[in-house]
Amino acid sequence: MEPDLRRLAGVRVMQCGNPEEEAQAIALLVRQALEVPEKRVSVITPDRGLAGRVVRHLRRWHIEADDTAGQPLSQTTAGRLFLALAEVMAEEAAPVPLMALLGHPLVRRGEGRAEWLTNLRALELGLRGPRRATGLAPIAHLAAKYDVGDWWSGVEPLLAPILLAWDADCPLATLLDLMVTAGEQLCGDGLWEREDGRALSAFVEDLRLQAREVGTMLTPLDLPTVLRDAMEAVAVRPPWGGHPRVAIYGLLESRMSRADLTICAGLNEGTWPQPPAPDPLLPPRVMRALGVPGTDFRIGLSAHDLAGALGAPEVVLSRSARDEAGPAIPSRFLLRVEALLGEKLLETHIEQEIVSLAKRIDAAPRPNRYEQPSPKPSPDQRKVRVSVTALDRLRSDPYQFYANAILQLKELDALDAEPSAPWQGELAHEILERWHKAGHPPILTVAEEVLSDMDGHPLMRALWEPRLFAALKWVEKEVRSAPDRKQAVIEGWGEITHRGVRVFGKADRIDQLPDGSLVIVDYKTGEPPSSKQAGKGYTLQLGTTGLMAELGGFEGVKGTAVGFEYWSLKKDDKSDTRFGKLVSPVKHGRNKSEIEPDEFVGKTLEFLDDAFDKWILGEEGFTARLNPDAKVYNAYDQLMRLDEWLGREEEG
């Protein structure tokens, strides 16, 4: 018997390259259909990710399409706040979850939120960088340092109860009670007001009741994972607000719907039909003997849902050739429809125009090649103090110097960041400064005091402390082995004016020899600059500090600088157990530097004048251009690489 093809007269088959392109094409089909008055459109798919993409693409035209399958509770506003409370409890007020909780839109919603966020941002600046010790006590010290101590004294009592149950397993009901109390104190009744809040309230009440009946015990560390898994199964559906002629259905909801245009999306194996879930208790044969519907029944039900959708006046069967995992296999149902149409008839039922439009809708014309930025600050803008460390940037990468010195753009550390080289340097300098000024007591005792004041995270201290202590012992040994060297300056600030420019800097250490000459010492936690860099004028810190000392830039110290030393605290490359080494940019011992010690200050002055000629005295004004040879990350270099890559893609 010949198949009845009249039911397939209004069917179109649409194949896209990937799920994102498929969602864009479906949104275009919906937008096109809404141009027809009173035309209703429904999108049917068991793929909730694809449904979410379609909803977001439709917002391009201010079309709010409600997904009748709802949104997982864990992804709603109230659900995210409850999970943030659990993460603060589990991680003992770690910076990232703490900022996510206190900055949540439901917290202090209303008139006082602006002041709340101002104080929160000030605290966040202090929390940036490596993680401090766990708990609320270190944050209190930090809040006082950043002038938000009064504000934090009101926040701390709200969070303290949820951090009390950390040590061992606790009743899950008790943990939920603590979280509910903290959430209500932070958000008030706004936590339960909307549909997601009501769903959260029902979820918490049900879970708490069952936890009390069973006596469930749980560690706070496992609480976020347990709650997230349970909340994923709770769907929150908006009560109103969607477009009256657009609906997005799952397979179950689609059975009671009718529309003029029906789009069946995600027609790939594993999505439509979905793979059967294995039963953990009984094999399929036993389930069939008991009369429980098996895999075949569920696949047949999916086919029935598709057959019901095919009864609409217009139907689009959509799939993508690839998914997140790789190439996708067409659904067996789609292959059956294509077989019924046949090769010749199928060609007239393929949707190509919308797919082509979906590919072009976001394809902007290729812009012209970006011009290299070259701002020219005015002479008044260039009247700024120049630090000894910024002189390297002025010569090697003027654009970075312009951004730092004139635009005042400073790079911020991330929250909960790894210990960076500047942070390690600051810590080591503070230890050495206290040690020198205290008259050289046992250096490890001073280090323990500084680390305790720092409130560092225990794990970070355990990993970094042994290396730091080994390097500090080397410094102590070197200093005690040269008793004739007097420490004239310890972490002291100096300043001179050269050609109308104020040059300032902080000397780590300046030693005075018995004959009155000076040795400039700079501590480094990483690899010190090489003598080749010094020869090219890109490491001017030691030479400029020596020039400042010779010109009386440091109070109570003046003399000829004859020694320039980097004291590196890193591990010696020639030994796995030895830390610390002394390196000099001038001739010292067996190094291969071509700069004599008595010539270094003069060469530094030449490089300094060269930089100032461009910066201060340039007739046409200083041009802050990028130096292509500078080993500094900049956005322009990345744009150039992207531009070249796009050009190769078009040619290929």
C-alpha positions as CSV (number, residue, x, y, z in Angstrom):
1,M,0.0,0.0,0.0
2,E,1.3,3.4,-0.9
3,P,2.0,5.7,2.0
4,D,-0.4,8.7,2.4
5,L,1.9,11.7,1.7
6,R,-0.8,14.3,2.1
7,R,0.0,14.6,5.8
8,L,3.6,15.5,4.9
9,A,2.6,18.3,2.5
10,G,3.3,21.1,5.0
11,V,6.4,19.5,6.5
12,R,9.9,21.1,6.0
13,V,13.2,19.6,7.1
14,M,15.9,22.0,8.4
15,Q,19.4,20.9,9.2
16,C,21.9,23.3,10.8
17,G,25.5,23.1,11.7
18,N,25.4,23.2,15.5
19,P,22.9,23.8,18.3
20,E,23.6,27.6,18.4
21,E,22.9,27.9,14.7
22,E,19.8,25.7,15.1
23,A,18.4,28.0,17.9
24,Q,19.1,31.1,15.8
25,A,17.2,29.6,12.8
26,I,14.3,28.5,15.0
27,A,14.1,32.0,16.5
28,L,14.0,33.5,12.9
29,L,11.2,31.1,12.0
30,V,9.2,32.2,15.0
31,R,9.8,35.9,14.3
32,Q,8.8,35.4,10.6
33,A,5.6,33.6,11.6
34,L,4.5,36.3,14.1
35,E,4.3,38.8,11.2
36,V,1.1,37.0,10.2
37,P,-1.8,38.2,12.4
38,E,-3.2,35.6,14.8
39,K,-0.7,32.9,13.8
40,R,0.3,30.7,16.7
41,V,3.7,29.1,16.9
42,S,4.9,26.3,19.2
43,V,8.4,24.9,19.6
44,I,8.5,21.3,20.8
45,T,11.8,19.8,22.0
46,P,13.0,17.6,24.9
47,D,16.4,19.4,24.8
48,R,16.1,22.0,27.6
49,G,19.4,23.6,26.6
50,L,18.2,24.2,23.0
51,A,14.9,25.6,24.4
52,G,16.9,28.1,26.6
53,R,18.9,29.2,23.5
54,V,15.7,29.8,21.5
55,V,14.3,31.9,24.4
56,R,17.4,34.1,24.6
57,H,17.6,34.6,20.8
58,L,13.9,35.7,20.7
59,R,14.7,38.5,23.2
60,R,16.6,40.2,20.3
61,W,13.2,41.3,19.1
62,H,11.7,41.7,22.6
63,I,9.7,38.5,22.3
64,E,9.4,36.8,25.7
65,A,8.6,33.1,25.1
66,D,7.8,31.0,28.2
67,D,9.4,27.6,28.4
68,T,6.6,25.5,29.9
69,A,9.1,23.0,31.2
70,G,10.3,25.8,33.5
71,Q,13.8,26.6,34.8
72,P,15.7,24.6,37.4
73,L,15.4,26.0,40.8
74,S,19.2,26.2,41.1
75,Q,19.4,28.7,38.2
76,T,16.7,31.1,39.6
77,T,17.5,34.2,41.6
78,A,16.4,32.8,44.9
79,G,18.0,29.4,44.2
80,R,21.4,31.0,43.5
81,L,21.2,32.9,46.7
82,F,20.5,29.7,48.7
83,L,23.4,27.9,47.0
84,A,25.7,30.9,47.8
85,L,24.8,30.6,51.4
86,A,25.7,26.9,51.3
87,E,29.1,27.7,49.6
88,V,29.9,30.3,52.2
89,M,29.3,27.7,54.9
90,A,31.2,25.0,53.1
91,E,34.3,27.2,52.2
92,E,34.3,29.1,55.5
93,A,33.6,32.5,54.0
94,A,36.1,32.2,51.2
95,P,36.4,35.5,49.1
96,V,34.6,34.3,45.9
97,P,31.4,32.8,47.5
98,L,31.3,35.6,50.1
99,M,31.3,38.4,47.5
100,A,28.7,36.4,45.4
101,L,26.4,36.2,48.4
102,L,26.8,39.8,49.7
103,G,26.5,41.2,46.2
104,H,23.4,39.1,45.2
105,P,20.5,41.2,43.9
106,L,18.1,40.1,46.7
107,V,20.5,41.2,49.5
108,R,19.5,44.6,51.0
109,R,17.2,45.3,48.0
110,G,15.7,48.7,48.3
111,E,16.9,52.2,49.4
112,G,19.9,51.1,51.3
113,R,21.4,48.9,48.6
114,A,23.6,51.7,47.0
115,E,25.4,52.3,50.3
116,W,25.6,48.5,50.9
117,L,27.4,48.1,47.5
118,T,29.7,51.0,48.2
119,N,31.0,49.3,51.4
120,L,31.1,45.9,49.7
121,R,33.3,47.2,46.8
122,A,35.7,48.7,49.3
123,L,35.9,45.3,51.1
124,E,36.4,43.5,47.8
125,L,39.5,45.6,47.0
126,G,41.0,44.3,50.2
127,L,40.1,40.7,49.6
128,R,41.7,40.7,46.1
129,G,44.9,38.6,45.9
130,P,45.8,35.4,47.6
131,R,43.3,33.9,50.0
132,R,43.6,34.7,53.7
133,A,43.0,32.5,56.6
134,T,39.5,30.9,56.9
135,G,36.7,32.4,59.0
136,L,35.4,35.9,59.6
137,A,38.2,37.2,61.9
138,P,40.7,38.0,59.1
139,I,38.0,39.8,57.2
140,A,37.2,42.0,60.2
141,H,40.9,43.2,60.4
142,L,40.7,43.9,56.6
143,A,37.5,45.8,56.9
144,A,38.9,48.1,59.5
145,K,41.9,48.7,57.3
146,Y,39.7,49.8,54.4
147,D,37.4,52.0,56.6
148,V,34.4,49.8,56.4
149,G,34.8,48.3,59.9
150,D,31.5,49.7,61.2
151,W,29.6,48.3,58.2
152,W,31.2,44.9,58.6
153,S,30.4,44.8,62.4
154,G,26.7,44.7,61.3
155,V,27.3,42.1,58.6
156,E,29.4,39.6,60.6
157,P,26.7,38.6,63.1
158,L,24.4,37.7,60.2
159,L,27.0,35.2,58.8
160,A,28.5,33.9,62.0
161,P,25.8,31.3,62.8
162,I,26.3,29.5,59.4
163,L,30.0,29.0,60.1
164,L,29.5,27.4,63.5
165,A,28.8,23.8,62.3
166,W,32.1,23.2,60.4
167,D,34.0,20.7,62.5
168,A,32.0,17.5,62.0
169,D,28.8,16.0,60.5
170,C,25.7,17.9,61.4
171,P,22.0,17.2,61.0
172,L,20.9,18.4,57.6
173,A,17.8,20.0,59.1
174,T,19.9,22.1,61.4
175,L,22.1,23.3,58.5
176,L,18.9,24.3,56.6
177,D,17.6,26.2,59.6
178,L,20.8,28.2,59.9
179,M,20.7,29.0,56.2
180,V,17.1,30.1,56.2
181,T,17.7,32.4,59.2
182,A,20.8,33.9,57.5
183,G,19.0,34.3,54.2
184,E,16.0,36.1,55.8
185,Q,18.3,38.4,57.8
186,L,20.1,39.4,54.6
187,C,17.1,39.6,52.2
188,G,14.0,39.9,54.4
189,D,10.8,38.7,52.9
190,G,12.1,39.3,49.4
191,L,13.7,35.9,49.5
192,W,10.3,34.2,49.3
193,E,8.2,36.8,47.3
194,R,8.4,35.7,43.7
195,E,7.6,32.4,42.1
196,D,11.2,31.1,42.5
197,G,11.1,32.1,46.2
198,R,7.8,30.2,46.7
199,A,9.3,27.2,45.0
200,L,12.4,27.5,47.2
201,S,10.2,27.7,50.3
202,A,8.4,24.5,49.4
203,F,11.7,22.8,48.5
204,V,13.3,23.7,51.8
205,E,10.2,22.7,53.9
206,D,10.0,19.3,52.2
207,L,13.7,18.6,52.4
208,R,13.8,19.8,56.1
209,L,10.9,17.6,57.0
210,Q,12.3,14.5,55.4
211,A,15.8,15.2,56.9
212,R,14.3,15.4,60.4
213,E,12.3,12.2,60.0
214,V,15.3,10.2,58.7
215,G,17.9,12.0,60.8
216,T,20.2,12.8,57.8
217,M,23.7,13.8,58.8
218,L,25.9,15.9,56.4
219,T,29.2,17.8,56.5
220,P,28.9,21.4,55.4
221,L,31.6,20.7,52.8
222,D,29.1,18.4,50.9
223,L,26.1,20.7,51.3
224,P,26.4,22.7,48.1
225,T,26.7,19.6,45.9
226,V,23.7,17.9,47.7
227,L,21.5,21.0,47.4
228,R,22.4,21.7,43.8
229,D,21.6,18.1,42.7
230,A,18.2,18.2,44.5
231,M,17.3,21.7,43.2
232,E,18.1,20.6,39.6
233,A,15.0,18.4,39.8
234,V,12.7,21.2,40.8
235,A,11.2,23.2,37.9
236,V,10.1,26.8,38.4
237,R,7.5,28.0,35.8
238,P,6.7,31.7,35.4
239,P,3.0,32.3,36.1
240,W,2.5,35.0,33.3
241,G,4.3,37.4,31.1
242,G,5.0,35.4,27.9
243,H,4.1,36.2,24.3
244,P,0.4,35.1,23.7
245,R,1.2,33.4,20.4
246,V,4.5,31.7,21.2
247,A,5.0,28.7,23.4
248,I,7.9,26.3,24.0
249,Y,6.9,22.9,25.1
250,G,8.4,19.6,26.3
251,L,7.0,16.4,24.9
252,L,4.5,15.9,27.7
253,E,3.1,19.5,27.4
254,S,2.9,19.3,23.6
255,R,0.2,16.6,23.7
256,M,-2.5,19.1,24.7
257,S,-1.4,22.0,22.4
258,R,-2.3,23.2,19.0
259,A,-0.5,25.7,16.8
260,D,-0.5,26.9,13.2
261,L,3.3,26.4,13.0
262,T,4.9,23.6,14.9
263,I,8.7,23.4,15.1
264,C,10.0,20.0,16.3
265,A,13.6,20.7,17.3
266,G,16.5,18.6,18.4
267,L,15.7,15.6,16.2
268,N,18.9,13.7,16.9
269,E,19.4,10.3,18.5
270,G,19.9,10.6,22.2
271,T,17.6,13.6,22.3
272,W,14.5,12.6,20.4
273,P,14.0,9.7,21.4
274,Q,16.0,10.1,24.6
275,P,18.2,7.2,25.7
276,P,16.4,5.0,28.3
277,A,17.7,5.2,31.9
278,P,19.0,1.9,33.3
279,D,16.9,0.5,36.1
280,P,19.2,0.1,39.2
281,L,17.1,-2.8,40.6
282,L,15.6,-5.1,38.0
283,P,16.7,-6.1,34.5
284,P,14.4,-5.2,31.5
285,R,13.1,-8.7,31.1
286,V,11.9,-8.9,34.7
287,M,10.3,-5.4,34.3
288,R,8.4,-6.6,31.3
289,A,7.2,-9.7,33.1
290,L,5.9,-7.5,35.9
291,G,4.0,-5.4,33.3
292,V,6.1,-2.3,33.7
293,P,6.6,-0.3,30.5
294,G,10.1,-0.8,29.1
295,T,12.4,0.9,26.6
296,D,10.2,0.1,23.6
297,F,7.2,1.7,25.2
298,R,9.1,4.9,25.8
299,I,10.5,5.0,22.3
300,G,7.0,4.4,20.9
301,L,5.7,7.2,23.1
302,S,8.3,9.6,21.6
303,A,7.2,8.6,18.1
304,H,3.6,9.1,19.1
305,D,4.4,12.7,20.2
306,L,6.1,13.4,16.9
307,A,3.2,11.9,14.9
308,G,0.8,14.1,16.9
309,A,2.9,17.2,16.1
310,L,2.9,16.4,12.4
311,G,-0.9,17.1,12.3
312,A,-0.3,20.9,12.4
313,P,-0.8,22.9,9.2
314,E,2.9,23.8,9.0
315,V,5.6,21.7,10.6
316,V,9.4,22.2,10.6
317,L,11.6,19.2,11.6
318,S,14.9,20.6,12.8
319,R,18.2,19.1,13.8
320,S,21.9,20.1,14.0
321,A,24.8,18.1,12.4
322,R,26.9,18.5,15.6
323,D,26.3,18.8,19.3
324,E,28.6,19.6,22.2
325,A,30.2,16.1,22.1
326,G,30.8,16.0,18.3
327,P,28.9,14.7,15.2
328,A,25.3,13.9,15.9
329,I,23.2,11.0,14.4
330,P,19.8,12.0,12.9
331,S,16.8,10.7,14.8
332,R,15.3,7.5,13.5
333,F,12.0,9.3,13.3
334,L,13.4,12.0,11.0
335,L,15.1,9.4,8.8
336,R,11.7,7.6,8.5
337,V,10.0,10.9,7.4
338,E,12.8,11.6,4.8
339,A,12.4,8.0,3.5
340,L,8.6,8.6,3.0
341,L,9.2,11.8,1.1
342,G,11.8,10.2,-1.2
343,E,14.8,11.9,-2.8
344,K,13.0,14.0,-5.3
345,L,10.2,15.1,-3.1
346,L,12.6,15.8,-0.2
347,E,14.5,18.4,-2.2
348,T,11.3,20.6,-2.2
349,H,10.8,20.2,1.5
350,I,14.2,21.3,2.7
351,E,14.3,24.7,4.5
352,Q,17.4,26.5,3.3
353,E,16.6,30.2,3.3
354,I,16.2,30.5,7.1
355,V,19.4,28.5,7.7
356,S,21.3,30.8,5.3
357,L,19.9,33.9,7.1
358,A,20.8,32.4,10.5
359,K,24.4,32.2,9.4
360,R,24.5,35.8,8.1
361,I,22.5,37.6,10.8
362,D,25.4,38.0,13.1
363,A,28.1,38.2,10.4
364,A,29.3,41.8,10.6
365,P,31.4,43.2,7.8
366,R,35.1,42.9,8.3
367,P,36.4,46.1,9.8
368,N,39.4,48.0,8.6
369,R,42.7,47.1,10.1
370,Y,43.1,48.6,13.5
371,E,45.4,51.5,13.7
372,Q,48.1,51.4,16.4
373,P,47.2,53.6,19.3
374,S,49.5,56.6,19.7
375,P,48.1,59.1,22.2
376,K,50.0,62.4,22.7
377,P,49.6,63.7,26.2
378,S,50.0,67.4,26.6
379,P,53.0,68.9,28.5
380,D,50.8,69.6,31.5
381,Q,49.6,65.9,31.5
382,R,53.2,64.8,31.5
383,K,54.1,66.7,34.6
384,V,54.1,63.6,36.9
385,R,56.5,62.0,39.2
386,V,58.4,59.1,37.8
387,S,59.4,56.2,39.9
388,V,62.7,54.3,39.5
389,T,60.7,51.1,38.6
390,A,58.6,53.0,36.0
391,L,61.7,54.2,34.1
392,D,62.1,50.7,32.6
393,R,58.5,51.0,31.2
394,L,59.1,54.5,29.9
395,R,61.9,53.3,27.7
396,S,60.8,49.8,26.8
397,D,57.0,50.2,26.6
398,P,55.9,53.9,26.5
399,Y,52.2,53.0,26.1
400,Q,52.2,51.0,29.3
401,F,53.9,53.9,31.1
402,Y,51.3,56.3,29.7
403,A,48.5,54.0,31.0
404,N,50.0,53.7,34.5
405,A,51.4,57.2,35.1
406,I,48.8,59.4,33.3
407,L,45.6,57.4,33.0
408,Q,46.2,55.9,36.4
409,L,45.1,52.4,35.2
410,K,46.3,49.8,37.7
411,E,45.8,46.1,37.3
412,L,43.9,44.5,40.1
413,D,44.5,41.0,41.5
414,A,41.7,38.5,41.2
415,L,39.7,37.3,44.1
416,D,41.3,34.1,45.6
417,A,44.3,34.5,43.2
418,E,47.4,32.4,43.3
419,P,50.3,34.1,45.1
420,S,51.9,36.3,42.5
421,A,55.5,37.5,42.3
422,P,54.6,41.1,43.4
423,W,52.7,39.7,46.4
424,Q,55.6,37.4,47.4
425,G,58.0,40.3,47.0
426,E,56.0,42.5,49.3
427,L,55.9,39.8,52.0
428,A,59.6,39.1,51.7
429,H,60.4,42.8,51.8
430,E,58.3,43.3,55.0
431,I,60.1,40.4,56.7
432,L,63.5,41.7,55.8
433,E,62.6,45.3,56.8
434,R,61.5,44.3,60.2
435,W,64.5,42.0,60.6
436,H,67.0,44.8,59.8
437,K,65.3,47.5,61.9
438,A,65.0,45.1,64.9
439,G,68.8,44.6,64.9
440,H,69.1,41.2,63.2
441,P,67.4,38.9,65.7
442,P,66.7,35.3,64.4
443,I,65.2,35.9,61.1
444,L,62.7,33.0,61.2
445,T,61.2,34.4,64.4
446,V,60.5,37.7,62.5
447,A,59.1,35.7,59.5
448,E,56.7,33.9,61.8
449,E,55.4,37.2,63.2
450,V,54.8,38.7,59.8
451,L,53.1,35.6,58.4
452,S,50.8,35.5,61.5
453,D,49.9,39.2,61.0
454,M,49.2,38.5,57.3
455,D,46.4,36.0,58.1
456,G,47.5,33.8,55.2
457,H,45.6,30.6,54.2
458,P,47.1,27.5,55.9
459,L,47.5,25.6,52.7
460,M,49.3,28.5,51.0
461,R,51.6,28.8,54.0
462,A,52.4,25.1,54.0
463,L,53.4,25.1,50.3
464,W,55.4,28.4,50.3
465,E,56.8,28.7,53.8
466,P,59.7,26.1,53.5
467,R,61.1,27.8,50.3
468,L,60.8,31.3,51.9
469,F,62.5,30.2,55.1
470,A,65.3,28.6,53.2
471,A,66.0,31.8,51.3
472,L,65.7,33.9,54.4
473,K,68.3,31.8,56.1
474,W,70.7,32.5,53.2
475,V,70.1,36.3,53.6
476,E,70.8,36.1,57.3
477,K,74.0,34.1,56.7
478,E,75.2,36.6,54.0
479,V,74.6,39.7,56.2
480,R,76.3,38.2,59.2
481,S,79.3,37.2,57.1
482,A,80.0,40.9,56.2
483,P,80.0,42.8,59.5
484,D,82.0,45.7,58.0
485,R,79.0,46.7,55.8
486,K,76.7,49.1,57.7
487,Q,73.0,49.2,56.6
488,A,72.6,52.9,56.1
489,V,69.1,52.7,54.4
490,I,66.5,50.0,55.0
491,E,63.4,50.3,52.8
492,G,63.9,54.0,52.7
493,W,62.3,56.5,50.2
494,G,64.4,58.9,48.2
495,E,63.8,61.6,45.7
496,I,65.7,63.9,43.3
497,T,64.8,66.4,40.6
498,H,66.6,65.9,37.3
499,R,65.9,68.3,34.5
500,G,62.7,69.4,36.1
501,V,61.4,65.8,36.6
502,R,60.9,64.5,40.1
503,V,62.3,60.9,40.3
504,F,61.5,58.9,43.4
505,G,62.0,55.4,44.6
506,K,62.3,53.1,47.5
507,A,65.7,51.5,48.2
508,D,65.5,48.0,49.6
509,R,68.9,48.4,51.2
510,I,71.9,50.7,50.9
511,D,75.1,49.5,52.6
512,Q,78.0,51.8,53.5
513,L,81.5,50.4,53.4
514,P,84.2,51.5,55.8
515,D,85.7,54.0,53.2
516,G,82.3,55.7,52.9
517,S,81.4,54.2,49.5
518,L,78.0,52.7,48.9
519,V,76.6,49.3,47.8
520,I,73.0,49.3,46.4
521,V,71.1,46.1,47.2
522,D,67.8,45.1,45.8
523,Y,65.9,42.0,46.9
524,K,64.2,39.8,44.3
525,T,61.9,36.8,44.9
526,G,62.2,35.8,41.2
527,E,64.9,35.8,38.6
528,P,67.0,39.1,38.7
529,P,67.5,41.1,35.5
530,S,70.5,40.1,33.3
531,S,73.6,42.2,32.6
532,K,72.5,42.4,28.9
533,Q,69.3,44.1,29.9
534,A,71.3,46.6,32.0
535,G,73.6,47.2,29.0
536,K,70.6,48.2,26.9
537,G,69.2,50.5,29.5
538,Y,66.1,48.5,30.4
539,T,66.9,47.8,34.1
540,L,67.6,51.2,35.6
541,Q,66.5,50.6,39.1
542,L,69.8,49.9,40.7
543,G,71.6,52.6,38.7
544,T,69.0,55.2,39.4
545,T,69.0,54.4,43.1
546,G,72.8,54.8,43.1
547,L,72.4,58.2,41.3
548,M,69.9,59.3,43.9
549,A,72.2,58.3,46.7
550,E,75.2,60.1,45.2
551,L,73.1,63.3,44.8
552,G,71.8,63.2,48.4
553,G,68.3,61.9,47.6
554,F,68.3,59.7,50.7
555,E,68.3,61.4,54.1
556,G,71.6,61.1,55.9
557,V,73.4,59.1,53.2
558,K,75.8,60.4,50.5
559,G,78.7,58.8,48.8
560,T,79.9,57.1,45.7
561,A,78.1,54.0,44.6
562,V,80.6,51.3,43.9
563,G,78.5,48.1,44.2
564,F,75.2,47.1,42.7
565,E,73.7,43.7,43.8
566,Y,70.6,41.8,43.3
567,W,69.9,39.4,46.2
568,S,67.7,36.7,44.6
569,L,65.6,34.5,47.0
570,K,64.8,31.9,44.3
571,K,66.2,28.4,44.2
572,D,69.7,28.1,42.9
573,D,69.6,26.5,39.4
574,K,72.6,24.3,40.3
575,S,71.1,22.8,43.4
576,D,67.8,21.4,44.4
577,T,68.2,22.3,48.1
578,R,70.0,25.6,48.1
579,F,68.1,28.9,47.9
580,G,69.5,32.4,47.3
581,K,72.1,33.9,45.0
582,L,73.9,37.2,44.5
583,V,73.8,38.7,41.0
584,S,75.2,42.0,39.8
585,P,74.5,43.9,36.5
586,V,78.1,45.2,36.6
587,K,81.4,43.4,36.7
588,H,81.4,41.4,39.9
589,G,83.3,38.2,40.4
590,R,83.2,35.9,37.3
591,N,80.1,37.4,35.6
592,K,80.4,38.4,32.0
593,S,79.1,42.0,32.3
594,E,80.9,44.6,30.2
595,I,79.9,47.5,32.5
596,E,82.5,48.6,35.1
597,P,81.1,49.5,38.5
598,D,82.3,53.1,38.4
599,E,80.6,53.5,34.9
600,F,77.2,52.2,35.8
601,V,75.8,55.5,37.3
602,G,77.0,57.5,34.3
603,K,75.5,55.1,31.8
604,T,72.2,55.2,33.8
605,L,72.3,59.0,33.6
606,E,72.6,58.8,29.8
607,F,69.7,56.4,29.5
608,L,67.7,58.7,31.8
609,D,68.4,61.7,29.7
610,D,67.4,59.8,26.6
611,A,64.0,58.9,28.2
612,F,63.5,62.5,29.4
613,D,64.2,63.9,26.0
614,K,61.3,62.0,24.6
615,W,59.0,62.4,27.6
616,I,59.5,66.0,28.7
617,L,61.4,67.9,26.1
618,G,60.1,66.5,22.8
619,E,59.1,69.5,20.6
620,E,56.0,67.7,19.1
621,G,55.0,66.1,22.4
622,F,55.6,62.6,23.6
623,T,53.9,59.8,21.6
624,A,53.0,56.8,23.7
625,R,53.4,54.2,21.0
626,L,53.5,50.4,21.5
627,N,57.0,48.9,21.4
628,P,56.7,45.6,19.4
629,D,59.8,44.3,21.1
630,A,58.5,44.8,24.6
631,K,57.6,41.6,26.4
632,V,54.4,43.1,27.7
633,Y,50.9,41.8,27.0
634,N,48.8,44.4,25.2
635,A,45.4,44.4,23.6
636,Y,46.6,45.8,20.3
637,D,48.9,42.8,19.7
638,Q,46.0,40.4,20.4
639,L,43.8,42.3,17.9
640,M,46.4,42.1,15.3
641,R,46.7,38.4,15.7
642,L,42.9,38.0,15.6
643,D,42.8,40.1,12.4
644,E,45.4,38.0,10.7
645,W,43.6,34.8,11.7
646,L,40.3,36.1,10.4
647,G,42.0,37.0,7.1
648,R,43.4,33.5,6.8
649,E,40.0,32.0,7.5
650,E,38.4,34.0,4.7
651,E,41.2,33.1,2.2
652,G,40.9,29.4,3.2
